[in-house]
Amino acid sequence: MKIWLKISLAAIAALSCVSLVQAEGWGSGTELPSTLEDFALEGEVPEMKGKVTLVDFWASWCAPCKAAFPEMEKLYQKFKDEGFQIVAVSVDQKANQMQRFLDKQKPSFATPHDAGQQLVKAAEISVMPSSFLVDRKGVIRFAHEGWHGKESVENLTHQIQALLTE
């Protein structure tokens, strides 16, 4: 019985660590600022109340971000009708670099620009991409640093499904 308990606890701990690292500022259990508009973002920032939202920080120069965008689009298309959305915040300093990236990727989710770097500083982002999965109540439930291909897709899929059923 004790061995089974140790194995179960080890499995739970391992699963909770897979691609679920906490960024320096925001992390699991942190309440997202009530409105991202307070951070002078340029572009559309959808209402997040009542939605499961992936807030993703990215930059046009970031190779893992380029790999993540097509997969995030697939996740968005798969779950958008169930109350899921993505707010992909560009931290590019030059709007034209951001726009070239978006012209190639053609995402259908929101992509505001943090031109003044206010939001990225508040979240204390140190790795690109970094993302936060927020529940319908506005609480960050999962934090991710980097993009790990199939592993990231699988983790996000399970996490999104879990939050959508709450």
VENMOQUI-V598697 format. One line per field, one symbol per residue. phi: phi as a letter, one per 40 degrees, with the letter a starting at -180 (. if undefined). A space follows every 10 residues. Layout:
phi=???
This chain:
phi=.ccdcccccc ccccccccfb ccccccadgc ccddacccbf cchcbccbdg bcbccbbaac ccccccccdc ccccccccbc cchbabbccc bdcbcccccc dccccfcbcc bcbcdcfccc cccfcbbbcb abcbcccgbc babbbgbbfd ccccccdccc dccccc
